[in-house]
């Protein structure tokens, strides 16, 4: 996997896993009470009221040398519109640390 893209369609949100060439994987989606990391069994903490677990096989987020092919955002965990009133748009960010982020429009 080289990327994860999201978008909004009429009536649903769309999630696309960008995969390299190879056989099309079988994909499974389950609503779960909590997300569990494969291998360690540790709980994975994400912002949300509900959680969806997606699995794809055969697929990987690393190359044959074990190097990651997908990089998540470094600091931003969640994004929400917190206001849209009288010409002012406000966005809230859930972040891991107080490091600076760059913004552009």
N, C-alpha and C positions, 0 to 999 in steps of 0.2 A: 504494500500500500504506500502510495506517495502523497496522498492528501485526503482530506474529508471536506466535502462542500455541503452547504445547506442552502435551502431556498424555500420560499413560500409559494404554494400553488393554491388555487381555489379549493377550500375545504380541507387542506392538509399541508403539513410541513414535509419537505423532501430532504433526505440525507443521501449523499452519493459518496461511496468509497472509491477513490481513484486507485485502480489496481493495474499492475503491469501486465504485459502479454502472458497468456497461459490459459489453462482451462478455466471456464467460468465456474466460480465457487458456488456451492450451496450456501444460501444465506438463511439464517434463522433469527427471528425477533421475538423476544418474550418480555412481558411486563413482569417485573420482579420487585420484591420489597427492598432489596439492597443489592449493590453490585459487588461481586467477589472477584478478586484478581486470580487469574489462572495460575496454577503452580503453588503460590504462597497461601491462598485461601484468605488473605487479608481483605478487609472491607475497603472498597474504593469510595471515597467521599466526594460527592458531586452535589451542586445546588439543584434542588428540584423537589417537587411534591411527590412525583412518581418517577420510576426509573425503567428504562428499556435496555435490555441486554441484547446486543447484536453479535452473532458469531458468523464467520465466513470461513469455509474450508473447501478446498485448499487455498490458503492465503497467508501472507506474512507481512509484517511491518519492518523487516530487516532483510539484508542481502545475504548471499552465501557466506560472506566473511563475518556475519553477525552484526554488521553496522546498521543502525536504524535508517530506514528509507522514508520515515514520516517523522516530522518534528511538530509537536504541539506548540501552541503559543507559550512563550516563556513565563509570562506573569498573569495574563488575563484568564480568569476562571469562568466568569459569567458576565453577560451583558443584558441590560434591561433599559427600556424607555421609562424614565421616571417622571417625565412631564412633557406636555405638548400643548402649551396654552399661550395665547396672545402673542404669537410670533416667537416664542422661546421654546427650543427643544432641549430637554435635559436627558442625559444618558448616565446610568449608573454602571460602574464596573466592579465586579468582585475580583480582587487581585490576591496573589500569594504574598507579595512583599511590597514595600514602599518604594521600589525602584521606579524611576521615571518612565513614562510611556510617551510616545510621540503621536501627535494628532495632526491630521490634515483633512481638508474638505475638497 
